[in-house]
Amino acid sequence: MLQERVETALVEVRQVLKRDGGGIELVEVTENGIVKVRMTGACRGCPMMQETLEMGVGRRLKEQVPEVTAVVAVE
């Protein structure tokens, strides 16, 4: 299942974010591969959040789960 594969890929991402006091929660994976996440901790409201989301989280998820088309932050 796509959501389970995304959750597995997020384990590694969480470890990296945790080092800086941040976190990430999986909210939803849509049928067309859009992953919706909630940034937590120090990541929430961080000026670098969008870059982290696109260049870090998005790139890593797309490498591990090719069906992922985009990663977006939700409240």
C-alpha positions in Angstrom: 0.0 0.0 0.0 1.3 3.5 -1.0 0.6 5.1 2.4 2.6 2.4 4.3 5.6 2.8 1.9 5.5 6.6 2.5 5.3 6.1 6.2 8.4 3.8 6.1 10.3 6.4 4.0 9.4 9.1 6.6 11.1 7.2 9.4 14.5 8.3 8.1 13.4 11.8 7.4 12.1 12.1 11.0 15.5 11.2 12.4 17.1 14.0 10.5 14.5 16.6 11.4 14.6 15.5 15.1 18.2 16.5 15.3 17.1 20.1 14.8 14.1 19.9 17.1 11.6 19.4 14.3 9.3 16.7 13.2 6.8 15.6 10.5 3.5 13.8 10.6 1.8 12.1 7.7 -1.7 13.4 7.2 -2.8 11.8 3.9 -1.6 10.2 0.7 -3.9 10.9 -2.2 -4.7 8.6 -5.1 -2.6 10.7 -7.4 0.5 10.6 -5.2 0.3 13.8 -3.3 1.6 13.4 0.2 0.2 15.8 2.8 2.2 16.3 5.9 2.2 18.5 9.0 5.4 20.0 10.1 5.9 20.0 13.9 8.3 21.2 16.5 11.0 23.6 15.3 10.0 23.0 11.7 6.6 24.6 12.2 6.9 28.2 11.2 10.6 27.9 10.3 11.6 30.2 7.5 13.4 27.3 5.8 10.4 25.0 6.0 9.4 25.2 2.4 13.0 24.4 1.2 13.2 21.5 3.7 9.9 20.2 2.4 10.9 20.4 -1.3 14.6 19.7 -1.3 14.8 17.3 1.6 11.5 15.6 2.3 10.1 15.6 -1.2 13.3 14.5 -2.9 13.8 11.7 -0.4 10.2 10.4 -0.6 10.3 10.5 -4.4 13.6 8.5 -4.4 12.1 5.8 -2.2 8.5 5.9 -3.4 8.4 6.8 -7.1 4.6 7.1 -7.1 4.9 10.3 -5.0 4.2 13.3 -7.2 4.4 16.1 -4.6 4.7 16.8 -0.9 2.7 19.6 0.6 2.4 21.0 4.1 -1.0 21.3 5.7 -2.1 22.8 9.0 
